[in-house]
């Protein structure tokens, strides 16, 4: 199944419950969202807009838009990247289930356009810098022992569509991309 937007250009859907497990000392370097979607018809100019919230939907990042699609076959697009922070600096705590949200808005020049959205996985990229491992408390010119603790990790969380604020919806269990 899929989330459906029937004759509803401008409708918004909110997704939550991603439950990331990001270490407390992580430095967020980028965020990606992926949208797998299709249309009922090829008429009009059609796209999806994506925003992220770090505080339960009170505030949102600037909008990122998919390419305009005119196909009724599956469209798969990624917004953001490993180095794209969506215009802000993120804290690890903002990725909790209570705080992190994705909002998707359907847009079309045809008011009768039906949108179908399979899933909205999110990938968070971050770096973790380990504590000073040799105990010399010297960080201006780190020793080789200090350098061993520098890691670059990324976390991926894929989740089914959840907390959909919409007239009708069906769910499909995804696999990570």
Beta strands, then each sheet from edge to edge (+ up, - down):
strand 1: 3-5
strand 2: 12-15
strand 3: 26-39
strand 4: 46-53
strand 5: 64-65
strand 6: 75-81
strand 7: 101-108
strand 8: 115-119
strand 9: 122-129
strand 10: 150-157
sheet 1: 1+ 8- 3+ 6-
sheet 2: 1+ 8- 3+ 9- 10+
sheet 3: 2+ 7- 4+ 5-
end
